[in-house]
Amino acid sequence: MSKQRSSALGRIWSSWMSVPLWLQIFVGMVLGILVGVTLGEQASYLKPIGTLFVNTIKMLIVPLVFCSLIVGVTSMEDTAKMGRIGFKSFSFYLCTTAIAISLGLVVGYVIQPGAGVPLLQHEAVNTAKEVPSVMQTLIDIVPTNPVAALASGQILQVIVFAVALGIALVLIGDHGKPAIKVFESLAEAMYKLTDMVMKLAPYGVFGLMAWVAGEYGIDMLWPLIKVIIAVYIGCIIHVLGFYSIVLRLFAKLNPLHFFKGISNAMAVAFTTSSSAGTLPASMKCASEYLGVNKKISSFVLPLGTTINMDGTALYQGVTALFVAQAFGIDLTWVDYLTIILTATLASIGTAGVPGAGLVMLTLVLSTVGLPLEGVALIAGIDRILDMARTVVNVSGDLVATTVIAKSENELDVEHYNADMVQSAVIAEQNAANESAATQR
């Protein structure tokens, strides 16, 4: 009888582990709410489960950011070969990321998804903050002791030191390659550790959601719906509004042709929630429907997959304000600037990391002193938000590719303005011509 029970439990566990992580997290959130509402205040006994999960995420932040940033910066060695194109790409991606998180903060401020629903009274709520001057803020970014910054978790200082060290490793050429390989290995180890920690997310979310639901009831569901609405509104504005302006202003191109041309890539991005997984579709759209020379798209698009996080940055802005509003914490203008700077710089090394959005959110919250328990509130709806922000990320990659190709005279404008059927024909003709040239 016991063997049969063990066998049945084994099958149940195997079935559960085969469920996608995002669905496990969603189930954990729903069960946590149900258990919390049922148990009431006794659900507080489940809080340590969530606290352990939050602590494991805290454990990852500094080493993950440090190693990822160094690997991200050192991978830019191709920009020396690509010269002007690499500089344009890097500048474009960082600027649009900063604009995206600023838009997210504006949307969060206007919609106020967490206003009026204080979930916890954080101990720092009533503590008056001394607002440092702009000059002092800039001075504090540079660490006087990098080791102390790493040990104390001064994220902005860690970011600055990692970027500087990465640049130095590239500049010393062959002498830096052994160190780069070490950091690449460490980064891969941190990515794997992040994957291991994220597998604990369903249980951590269950514990924290049960505690919150038991303490405050189901009143926190409406703010989560407002977060989804706010993020989607921000994403639509950024893609259809901001990107259209960029195409018109910098490339003198019709945005309608652009969005028709990338529709396939947008669909793949929305369904897979993976910028890297969408890369083949993006490459195809760039060459076949937009008329971008493959020499440009083969460099700019992979680079964008690595450092372009417009959608994720926008999401950071909305969710950071949600957490601050839900916990009744007032942010200063310096906090807003810190969020923008942190998310922009951190975007260099976050792509390709499983659970990147939640890890990056943890980074942003910790930088401005917001409670990390807010991560659990977002984790349950993260998949829904991930679908929208991935579309923004992929769209931004293709906008950059198109604008840079136009500036380098590597965009076939006739091809760009053709309809999708004509574009496919032109692409086939170009491929045939390239093949013939190669054979000669």
C-alpha positions in Angstrom: 0.0 0.0 0.0 2.8 2.4 0.9 4.6 1.6 -2.4 1.4 2.5 -4.3 1.2 5.8 -2.4 4.8 6.5 -3.1 4.4 5.7 -6.8 1.3 7.9 -7.0 3.1 10.8 -5.3 6.0 10.3 -7.6 3.7 10.6 -10.7 2.0 13.7 -9.2 5.4 15.3 -8.5 6.7 14.5 -12.1 3.5 16.0 -13.6 3.9 19.1 -11.4 7.5 19.6 -12.4 6.6 19.3 -16.1 4.3 22.3 -15.8 5.8 25.6 -17.1 7.3 27.7 -14.3 5.1 30.7 -15.0 2.0 28.5 -14.5 3.5 27.0 -11.3 4.0 30.5 -10.0 0.4 31.5 -11.0 -0.9 28.4 -9.2 1.1 29.2 -6.2 -0.4 32.7 -6.1 -4.0 31.5 -6.4 -3.5 28.8 -3.8 -1.8 31.3 -1.5 -4.7 33.7 -1.8 -7.2 30.9 -1.1 -5.3 29.5 1.9 -4.7 33.0 3.3 -8.4 34.0 3.1 -9.3 30.6 4.7 -6.8 30.7 7.5 -7.0 34.5 8.2 -4.3 35.7 10.6 -3.0 32.2 11.1 -1.6 32.3 7.6 1.3 34.4 9.0 2.9 31.1 9.9 3.5 30.6 6.2 5.4 33.8 5.8 8.8 32.3 6.5 8.5 30.2 3.3 8.2 33.5 1.4 10.9 35.1 3.4 13.4 32.4 2.5 12.6 32.8 -1.1 13.2 36.6 -0.9 16.5 36.0 0.9 17.7 33.6 -1.9 16.9 36.3 -4.4 18.9 38.9 -2.3 21.8 36.4 -2.3 21.9 36.5 -6.2 21.8 40.2 -6.8 25.4 41.4 -6.3 27.3 38.5 -7.9 24.7 38.2 -10.8 24.8 41.8 -11.7 28.6 42.1 -11.3 29.4 39.1 -13.5 26.7 39.7 -16.1 27.7 43.3 -16.6 31.3 42.4 -17.1 30.4 39.8 -19.6 28.0 42.1 -21.3 30.6 44.9 -21.6 33.4 42.6 -22.8 31.2 41.1 -25.5 31.1 44.6 -27.0 34.6 44.0 -28.4 32.9 43.5 -31.8 32.1 47.2 -31.7 35.8 47.9 -32.4 35.4 46.1 -35.7 31.9 47.5 -36.4 33.1 51.0 -35.3 30.3 53.5 -35.9 27.5 50.9 -36.0 28.5 49.5 -32.6 28.5 52.9 -31.1 25.2 53.9 -32.6 23.6 50.6 -31.5 24.8 50.9 -27.9 23.8 54.5 -27.6 20.4 53.9 -29.1 19.6 51.0 -26.8 20.6 52.8 -23.6 18.8 56.0 -24.5 15.5 54.2 -25.4 15.8 52.1 -22.2 16.1 55.3 -20.1 13.0 56.8 -21.9 11.1 53.5 -21.4 11.5 53.4 -17.7 10.7 57.1 -17.5 7.5 56.4 -19.3 6.8 53.5 -16.9 7.2 55.9 -13.9 4.9 58.4 -15.5 2.2 55.8 -16.2 2.6 54.4 -12.7 2.3 57.9 -11.2 -0.8 58.7 -13.3 -2.7 55.4 -12.9 -1.6 54.9 -9.2 -2.1 51.1 -9.3 -1.1 50.7 -5.6 -2.7 53.8 -4.2 -5.1 53.5 -1.3 -4.3 49.8 -0.7 -1.4 49.9 1.8 -0.4 46.2 2.3 2.2 46.7 4.9 3.5 49.6 6.9 7.2 49.5 6.1 9.4 50.6 8.9 10.8 53.3 6.7 7.5 54.9 5.8 7.5 57.6 8.5 11.2 58.1 8.4 12.1 61.4 6.8 14.7 61.1 4.0 17.4 63.6 3.6 17.5 64.3 -0.1 21.2 64.6 -1.3 22.2 67.1 -3.9 22.7 66.1 -7.5 26.4 66.6 -7.2 26.5 64.3 -4.1 24.4 61.7 -5.8 26.9 61.6 -8.8 29.9 61.5 -6.4 28.4 58.6 -4.5 28.0 56.5 -7.7 31.8 56.0 -7.9 32.9 53.6 -5.1 36.0 54.5 -3.1 36.3 50.9 -2.1 34.9 48.4 -4.7 35.2 45.5 -2.4 33.2 47.3 0.3 30.6 48.2 -2.3 30.3 44.5 -3.3 30.1 43.5 0.4 27.5 46.1 1.4 25.4 45.7 -1.8 25.7 49.2 -3.1 24.2 48.4 -6.4 24.9 51.5 -8.4 28.6 51.5 -7.2 28.8 47.8 -8.2 27.4 48.6 -11.6 29.9 51.5 -12.2 32.8 49.3 -11.1 31.7 46.4 -13.3 31.3 48.5 -16.4 34.7 50.2 -15.8 36.4 46.8 -15.2 34.8 45.4 -18.4 36.0 48.2 -20.5 39.5 47.9 -19.1 39.5 44.1 -19.9 38.6 44.9 -23.5 41.2 47.6 -23.8 44.1 45.4 -22.7 43.4 43.0 -25.5 44.9 39.4 -25.2 46.0 40.0 -21.6 42.3 40.4 -20.6 41.0 37.2 -22.2 41.9 34.8 -19.3 40.0 37.1 -16.9 37.1 37.4 -19.3 36.8 33.7 -19.5 36.7 33.5 -15.7 33.9 36.0 -15.6 32.0 34.2 -18.4 32.2 31.0 -16.4 31.0 32.7 -13.2 28.2 34.4 -15.1 27.1 31.0 -16.5 27.2 29.6 -13.0 25.1 32.6 -11.7 22.6 32.1 -14.5 22.3 28.4 -13.5 21.9 29.4 -9.8 19.3 31.9 -10.8 17.4 29.1 -12.6 17.6 26.9 -9.5 16.3 29.7 -7.3 13.5 30.6 -9.6 12.2 27.0 -9.3 11.5 27.9 -5.7 9.4 30.9 -6.8 6.0 29.0 -6.7 6.5 28.1 -3.0 7.8 31.5 -2.0 4.9 33.2 -3.8 2.5 30.9 -2.1 3.9 31.7 1.4 3.9 35.5 0.9 0.5 35.6 -0.8 -1.1 33.5 1.9 0.3 35.8 4.5 -0.8 39.0 2.7 -4.3 37.5 1.9 -4.7 36.4 5.5 -3.7 39.8 6.8 -5.6 42.0 4.4 -8.1 39.8 2.6 -8.7 39.8 -1.2 -8.5 43.6 -1.4 -5.1 43.3 -3.0 -6.4 41.7 -6.2 -7.7 44.9 -7.7 -4.3 46.6 -7.6 -2.8 43.6 -9.5 -5.3 44.1 -12.2 -4.4 47.8 -12.3 -0.7 46.9 -12.6 -1.5 44.7 -15.7 -3.6 47.6 -17.3 -0.9 50.1 -16.5 2.0 48.0 -18.0 0.0 47.3 -21.2 -1.0 50.9 -21.6 2.7 51.9 -21.2 3.8 49.3 -23.7 1.3 50.4 -26.3 2.3 54.0 -25.9 6.0 53.2 -26.2 5.6 50.9 -29.3 3.0 52.8 -31.3 3.8 56.3 -30.1 7.5 56.6 -29.3 8.9 54.1 -31.9 6.7 55.7 -34.6 8.2 59.1 -33.7 11.7 57.7 -33.9 11.1 56.1 -37.3 9.7 59.4 -38.6 12.2 61.7 -37.0 15.5 59.8 -37.5 14.8 57.6 -40.6 12.0 59.5 -42.4 10.1 56.2 -42.7 6.4 55.3 -42.6 5.8 53.5 -39.3 2.8 51.6 -40.8 5.1 49.7 -43.1 7.4 48.9 -40.2 4.7 47.4 -38.0 3.3 45.4 -40.8 6.8 44.1 -41.5 7.5 43.0 -37.9 4.0 41.6 -37.1 5.3 38.0 -37.3 8.2 38.7 -34.8 5.7 40.5 -32.5 3.4 37.5 -32.5 6.3 35.1 -31.7 7.5 37.5 -28.9 4.1 37.7 -27.3 3.5 33.9 -27.3 7.1 32.8 -26.3 8.0 35.8 -23.9 11.6 35.3 -25.0 13.6 37.9 -26.9 16.3 35.4 -27.6 13.8 32.8 -28.8 12.3 35.4 -31.1 15.7 36.3 -32.7 15.3 34.0 -35.8 11.9 35.6 -36.5 13.3 39.1 -36.0 16.2 38.4 -38.4 13.8 37.1 -41.0 11.5 40.2 -40.7 14.5 42.6 -40.9 15.8 41.1 -44.1 12.7 39.9 -45.9 10.1 42.5 -45.0 12.1 45.6 -43.9 14.9 45.5 -46.5 17.7 45.7 -43.9 21.1 44.5 -45.1 22.0 41.3 -43.3 25.4 42.7 -42.4 23.6 45.2 -40.2 20.8 43.0 -38.8 23.2 40.2 -37.9 25.1 42.5 -35.6 22.5 44.9 -34.2 19.7 42.4 -33.5 21.9 40.0 -31.3 23.3 43.0 -29.6 19.8 44.2 -28.8 18.9 40.8 -27.4 21.8 41.3 -25.0 21.3 44.9 -23.9 18.0 46.3 -25.1 15.4 46.0 -22.3 12.9 48.7 -23.1 9.9 46.6 -22.2 11.5 45.3 -19.0 12.6 48.8 -18.0 9.0 50.2 -18.5 7.7 47.3 -16.4 10.3 48.3 -13.7 8.9 51.8 -13.5 5.3 50.8 -13.2 5.9 48.0 -10.7 8.4 49.9 -8.6 5.7 52.7 -8.1 3.1 50.0 -7.4 5.2 48.5 -4.6 6.0 52.0 -3.2 2.3 53.0 -3.3 1.1 49.6 -1.9 3.5 49.8 1.0 2.7 53.5 1.7 6.2 54.7 0.9 6.8 58.1 -0.6 9.7 58.3 -3.2 11.8 61.4 -3.6 12.9 62.8 -7.0 16.4 61.3 -6.2 14.7 57.9 -5.9 13.1 58.4 -9.3 16.5 59.3 -10.9 18.1 56.3 -9.1 15.5 54.0 -10.6 16.1 55.3 -14.1 19.8 55.1 -13.8 19.9 51.6 -12.2 17.5 50.0 -14.6 19.3 51.6 -17.6 22.7 50.4 -16.6 21.5 47.0 -15.4 19.9 46.4 -18.8 23.4 45.7 -20.2 23.7 42.3 -18.5 20.2 41.0 -17.8 19.2 39.5 -21.2 19.3 35.7 -21.4 18.8 35.2 -17.6 15.8 33.1 -16.6 13.5 35.2 -14.5 15.3 38.3 -15.6 12.3 40.6 -15.1 11.9 39.6 -11.4 15.6 39.6 -10.7 15.9 43.1 -12.2 12.9 44.3 -10.2 14.5 43.0 -7.1 17.6 45.0 -8.0 15.6 48.2 -8.6 13.6 47.8 -5.4 16.7 47.2 -3.3 18.5 50.2 -4.7 15.8 52.7 -3.5 15.1 50.8 -0.3 11.7 49.4 -1.2 10.6 46.1 0.5 11.4 43.1 -1.6 8.2 41.3 -0.5 6.6 43.3 -3.3 8.3 40.9 -5.7 6.0 38.1 -4.7 2.9 40.3 -5.5 4.2 40.8 -9.0 5.5 37.3 -9.5 2.0 35.8 -9.9 1.2 38.0 -12.8 4.7 38.2 -14.2 4.0 35.9 -17.2 1.1 38.2 -18.3 3.4 41.2 -18.0 6.3 39.3 -19.7 4.3 38.8 -22.9 3.8 42.6 -23.3 7.3 43.7 -22.3 8.9 41.1 -24.7 7.0 42.6 -27.6 8.4 46.0 -26.7 12.0 44.6 -26.4 11.8 42.8 -29.8 10.1 45.9 -31.5 12.9 48.1 -30.1 15.6 45.8 -31.5 14.0 46.0 -35.0 13.5 49.8 -34.7 17.2 50.2 -33.9 18.2 47.9 -36.7 16.1 49.8 -39.2 17.1 53.3 -38.1 20.8 52.4 -38.1 20.6 50.6 -41.5 19.0 53.8 -42.9 21.7 56.0 -41.5 24.4 53.7 -43.0 22.7 53.5 -46.4 22.2 49.8 -45.8 18.3 49.9 -46.0 16.5 49.1 -49.3 13.8 51.8 -49.1 11.9 50.4 -52.0 11.9 47.0 -50.3 10.8 48.6 -47.0 7.8 50.4 -48.6 6.7 47.3 -50.6 3.8 45.2 -49.2 4.7 41.8 -47.6 4.1 39.7 -50.7 6.3 42.0 -52.8 8.9 42.1 -50.0 9.1 38.3 -50.0 9.7 38.3 -53.8 12.4 41.0 -53.5 14.1 39.1 -50.7 14.2 35.9 -52.9 15.7 37.9 -55.7 18.3 39.4 -53.5 19.2 36.0 -52.0 19.5 34.6 -55.5 21.8 37.5 -56.6 24.0 37.0 -53.5 24.3 33.3 -54.2 25.2 34.0 -57.8 27.8 36.5 -56.7 29.3 34.0 -54.3 29.6 31.3 -56.9 31.5 33.7 -59.2 
